[in-house]
Amino acid sequence: MKRTPEEIEKLPYRQNVGVMLVNSDDRVFVGRRIDMKGPHWQMPQGGIDPGESPEEAALRELEEETGVSRDLVRIEAENEGWLSYDLPLELLDKLWGGKYRGQEQKWFRMRFLGSDDQVNIETDHPEFAEWKWIDQSEMVDAIVPFKRDVYIAVLDQIGTLEPGKK
């Protein structure tokens, strides 16, 4: 279904949370999605259930996607406000029943207190085909283009690198 720009603009954003999981070396967890072709990686993220706070949703999504339980992390930072992105036109009607124009996200930086063998992406409903730790300076180039502005804002607001070193 072809939508006009005016129709798309009237669609709401889906509320969502994201997790910037950093290890003791300040490297960031990223996963390559099972359903995406190409070399794109992303940090864990997901929807907020009814009655759930963003913080609770972030802890739940992290465990659902990575197997990392709440006792293995410490929340260190939360971004201000909500960060939003619009879906590309080719994805608009394929995701979430075409009800949303994109997502608005609340991001949390969490310190991983465990060891790599405690990460398990082979969950009940796997999202990632593989995972790795990357430098924060690699984040923006690793993500799908339509989410890059959000990742830049996440790094600026809750990243651990000094400004100007990204």
C-alpha positions as a printed NumPy array, in Angstrom:
array([[  0.   ,   0.   ,   0.   ],
       [  1.432,   3.35 ,  -1.026],
       [  1.012,   6.03 ,   1.629],
       [  1.286,   9.741,   1.205],
       [  3.827,  11.666,   3.277],
       [  0.905,  13.27 ,   5.126],
       [ -0.517,   9.833,   6.056],
       [  2.875,   8.642,   7.268],
       [  3.368,  11.779,   9.355],
       [  0.087,  11.088,  11.197],
       [  1.255,   7.633,  12.3  ],
       [  2.508,   7.387,  15.887],
       [  5.907,   6.179,  17.03 ],
       [  6.191,   2.832,  18.804],
       [  7.676,   3.222,  22.28 ],
       [ 10.791,   1.176,  22.688],
       [ 13.89 ,   0.798,  24.859],
       [ 17.497,   0.171,  23.961],
       [ 20.475,  -1.101,  25.915],
       [ 24.053,  -0.006,  25.464],
       [ 25.75 ,  -2.907,  27.238],
       [ 29.401,  -2.1  ,  27.93 ],
       [ 32.05 ,  -4.46 ,  29.248],
       [ 34.992,  -3.677,  31.523],
       [ 36.948,  -2.379,  28.497],
       [ 34.093,   0.02 ,  27.551],
       [ 33.426,  -2.046,  24.437],
       [ 29.783,  -2.351,  23.391],
       [ 27.727,  -5.493,  22.79 ],
       [ 26.222,  -5.69 ,  19.291],
       [ 24.312,  -8.46 ,  17.59 ],
       [ 23.658,  -9.178,  13.933],
       [ 19.926,  -9.668,  13.541],
       [ 18.697, -13.005,  12.222],
       [ 16.197, -11.294,   9.905],
       [ 18.574,  -8.748,   8.344],
       [ 20.764,  -9.263,   5.336],
       [ 24.118,  -7.576,   5.214],
       [ 26.759,  -6.523,   7.69 ],
       [ 24.522,  -4.493,  10.005],
       [ 24.706,  -4.824,  13.776],
       [ 22.635,  -3.354,  16.563],
       [ 22.441,  -3.054,  20.304],
       [ 19.628,  -4.901,  22.13 ],
       [ 16.277,  -3.147,  21.946],
       [ 12.586,  -3.906,  22.156],
       [  9.087,  -2.763,  22.966],
       [  7.666,  -1.692,  26.295],
       [  4.875,  -3.935,  27.596],
       [  1.701,  -2.367,  29.056],
       [  2.299,  -1.253,  32.647],
       [  6.065,  -1.706,  32.348],
       [  8.542,   1.088,  33.083],
       [ 11.247,   1.773,  30.485],
       [ 13.902,   0.538,  32.935],
       [ 12.053,  -2.743,  33.534],
       [ 11.531,  -3.167,  29.78 ],
       [ 15.256,  -2.611,  29.159],
       [ 16.245,  -5.259,  31.717],
       [ 13.683,  -7.713,  30.308],
       [ 14.675,  -7.117,  26.681],
       [ 18.355,  -7.501,  27.521],
       [ 17.726, -10.908,  29.066],
       [ 15.352, -12.013,  26.292],
       [ 17.85 , -11.131,  23.554],
       [ 21.205, -11.911,  25.171],
       [ 20.551, -14.215,  28.121],
       [ 22.199, -11.591,  30.36 ],
       [ 20.155, -11.398,  33.565],
       [ 19.658,  -8.284,  35.684],
       [ 22.071,  -9.498,  38.355],
       [ 24.866,  -9.347,  35.761],
       [ 24.424,  -5.639,  34.989],
       [ 24.477,  -2.265,  36.68 ],
       [ 22.519,   0.613,  35.154],
       [ 24.913,   3.551,  34.792],
       [ 23.07 ,   6.079,  32.637],
       [ 19.804,   6.884,  30.866],
       [ 19.393,   9.26 ,  27.95 ],
       [ 17.31 ,  12.401,  28.304],
       [ 13.866,  12.379,  26.725],
       [ 13.058,  10.072,  23.83 ],
       [ 15.065,   9.527,  20.642],
       [ 13.095,   8.724,  17.507],
       [ 13.718,   7.384,  14.044],
       [ 11.478,   6.867,  11.021],
       [ 11.349,   3.585,   9.175],
       [ 12.351,   3.549,   5.516],
       [  9.309,   3.39 ,   3.211],
       [ 10.098,  -0.198,   2.197],
       [  9.758,  -1.346,   5.836],
       [  6.793,   0.783,   6.868],
       [  4.093,  -1.784,   6.077],
       [  6.24 ,  -4.833,   6.942],
       [  6.819,  -4.047,  10.627],
       [  4.237,  -3.84 ,  13.416],
       [  1.313,  -4.189,  11.029],
       [  2.032,  -0.817,   9.431],
       [  0.671,   0.967,  12.531],
       [  3.817,   2.976,  13.306],
       [  6.054,   5.377,  11.392],
       [  9.069,   4.349,  13.452],
       [ 10.149,   4.144,  17.051],
       [ 10.836,   6.506,  19.914],
       [ 13.361,   5.066,  22.281],
       [ 14.656,   5.434,  25.807],
       [ 18.263,   4.183,  26.08 ],
       [ 20.139,   2.815,  29.083],
       [ 23.869,   2.244,  29.473],
       [ 24.431,  -0.894,  31.494],
       [ 27.755,  -2.177,  32.758],
       [ 28.2  ,  -5.909,  32.127],
       [ 29.499,  -7.478,  35.331],
       [ 29.658, -11.035,  34.031],
       [ 31.873, -12.989,  31.674],
       [ 31.42 , -13.678,  27.962],
       [ 30.32 , -17.264,  28.619],
       [ 27.242, -15.82 ,  30.387],
       [ 26.019, -14.274,  27.126],
       [ 23.615, -16.601,  25.328],
       [ 21.884, -15.397,  22.165],
       [ 20.281, -18.815,  21.653],
       [ 17.195, -17.737,  23.592],
       [ 13.567, -18.907,  23.326],
       [ 12.962, -16.349,  20.556],
       [ 16.403, -15.581,  19.094],
       [ 16.959, -12.148,  17.583],
       [ 20.666, -12.375,  16.802],
       [ 22.622, -14.754,  14.578],
       [ 25.939, -13.724,  16.156],
       [ 27.343, -11.171,  18.578],
       [ 30.575,  -9.386,  19.441],
       [ 32.054,  -6.513,  21.438],
       [ 33.05 ,  -3.447,  19.413],
       [ 34.654,  -0.104,  20.154],
       [ 32.228,   2.761,  20.591],
       [ 33.98 ,   4.511,  17.725],
       [ 32.716,   1.729,  15.409],
       [ 29.058,   1.959,  16.459],
       [ 27.706,   4.433,  13.934],
       [ 29.225,   2.677,  10.926],
       [ 27.967,  -0.72 ,  12.127],
       [ 24.26 ,   0.146,  12.318],
       [ 21.661,   0.262,   9.548],
       [ 21.64 ,   3.755,   8.031],
       [ 18.143,   4.728,   9.201],
       [ 19.134,   4.323,  12.88 ],
       [ 22.449,   6.184,  12.7  ],
       [ 21.208,   9.511,  14.069],
       [ 19.805,   7.725,  17.129],
       [ 23.106,   5.919,  17.704],
       [ 25.005,   9.213,  17.441],
       [ 22.688,  10.713,  20.075],
       [ 23.048,   7.634,  22.318],
       [ 26.84 ,   7.865,  22.152],
       [ 26.746,  11.606,  22.82 ],
       [ 24.367,  11.3  ,  25.773],
       [ 25.354,   8.063,  27.507],
       [ 28.515,   6.789,  25.824],
       [ 31.638,   6.45 ,  27.915],
       [ 34.083,   8.114,  25.522],
       [ 35.099,  11.727,  25.919],
       [ 33.355,  14.119,  23.498],
       [ 35.251,  14.44 ,  20.263],
       [ 36.788,  10.961,  20.501],
       [ 33.933,   9.09 ,  18.84 ]])
